[in-house]
Amino acid sequence: MVNLSPDTQIGGAWGGSGYRFKTDTIKGFSHIHAWQMSGVSVMPVTVSEENKSNIFKDFYSKFSHNKEKITPGFHSLELERYQIETKLTSTKRVGLHQFTFPENQNTAVLFNLNTILGPCENSNGVLEQNNKNELSGGHLVMEPTHRRPKPVTVYFKVKLNTEIEALEKDEETGNYLVSLKKDKKSVLMKVGISYTSVENANININEELPNWDFNQIVEASKEEWNALLGRIDVKGNTEQAQRRFYTDLWHALQGRRIINDANGAYPDNTGATFRMGQLPLDENGKPQFNHFNSDSFWGAQWTINTLWGIAYPEIMADFAHSLMQYYKDGGLVPRGPSGGNYTYVMTGASSTPFMVSAIQKGIITEDLEGIYKALKKNHMLNGIMGKAGYEHDTNLGGGLKYYIENGYVPYPIPDGDFGGHQDGASMTMEYAYQDWTLAQLAKKLNHNDDYNYFIKRSNNYKNVFDAESTWMRPKNLAGVWKEDFDPYQAENGFIESNGAQSTWFVPHDLEGLATLMGGNDRAVEKLNQQFKTAQEIGFTAGNSHSQELHPEYSRIPVNYGNQPSMQTAFVFNKLGRNDLTQYWSRAVVDKAFSGLDPTTGYNGDEDQGLMGSLAVLMKIGLFQMNGGTETNPEYQIGSPIFDEVTIKLNPDYYSNKTFSIKAHNNSDANVYVSKVSLNNKPIENYSISHQDLLNGGELILEMSNVFK
């Protein structure tokens, strides 16, 4: 819930807000950095005769990276303007600050409660003093954004290990200055937050941070991160490759934010009025699962579906239960909830593959009929599949009625422009894949009529394949193909992609797609040429999400800077050319996912861990083309960059075993897997099952510089 961090830029989502490495000015330390939510910004200051008249407006400070230190659960830097050393750490719901002030100065903390942070304006913040060293804050409204339609209120509790001299409110800015007693050079401040009440913010502090031992909290955070990152142990390659790998893994766990309090209270904004919900508690009075805020699951079928399902089943279970809690409250399974409500970010029913994968892997075993009913509702009229982009009030923008009646989503959609991403060809392919995944659950539960219905719908992707051009191609409601079609033109029927990239979005039936193209050989030749062309500009459309529509970069035929192309290197595996999967996945990792400095981080739309988790999977050489949604899900084998990968399986969900991948004779040149064996038994088809992985043991890959 708390993600305490310095902010160097505070305005605008895509313009670059939050902590920006190249910006040298601290504008506050805020506690909430989440999907469409940000707030509770504070700034330690010293007050003098020179600055006291303007301190509420003029309080920013320069800083230098030379005096900065960042490790998991810890961030320290010096505010040069005030000569204040700041140190930050946190528990899940409480931020802990340590401010070391210069001697003989009037010390204070500015609460910047009326500001803009990222895409989110903060307003109406109130701060009250409760006693000599405690304050409470409430009514701080995170105003609606383009994606999050309702306001969200933040409550917070502040505790200091020194006395408060005075609390002053500035009427013009609405912000507060907390002056501190000059009894301590080093001051500790706890800030617990809640989306339900000040009382629950206080409970969060008492539950998670009852003491004042700063170093203990830092060590606890370090231990927690070591335990999580240590689920996958890698050996071999270079130190830089290992450091980048764990950076990727760190990202894969960063993007989703808890919204419930320690006692299970949570904000429910799905109805007409706000309601404080309550999660079910276990025998110890703790929530049985956490409730979450998250960006869209769009693209998660090729990323966290697989990674969490292998190494973090407890996180996958938490999310599955959370998604169902939204259904119980608001009647829909969300695809990107924010502030206890739906956002309708992106398109389709992208939570369906996630939920089905969790069931097929045995992570979720109860109430399968209830889950199926919820997911099925999402795939029908008035479900979430029919909502496109950021529309909040209709069910027209997704064109679902045309998909059901005509077998495809037309472009343009005749009902009007309701939001972003109303791109019919992409929608058709996306819906078809998601229908296939729902069909797998229907089959598991013996809903045979539903299975046949959704399997038939899953073939709708064929209706936007143009045999003449051999590309997916938008067509209008009359069935007329888009004129002047250019497969390298960005968007115009394709979501955050072009036709060349999106043509391969048929993860459930690549053999069928190849047949439409004239057979496997022609399909392989086509995709291989796309990779050769994409390699010339590094496999990404520029080096940021904002560059994807650039006239030159947008024409790339494979883009590893955004989700629609994530699976393409592994398409070759399904078409009988494992060597090309091995060759191109290694090439993509080397070019797009190997740097450590900020200029070679994630060249595009990282989307809160989806690119990081993709990089992890490619580097360990395991992938799931259909998102792990079939019975006993299959992992396709790629080309790991490490000599040895050991996955520690969570004994609460899986057998208490490890699964290791050993790549003999691995090197930058030896990218091909010439022979595979699992526990001394040969594997011929470059794939293993989920059950194979759970049984533990060793997957041995013999690496070579030629494919044998």
Disulfide bonds with the S-S distance in Angstrom:
none
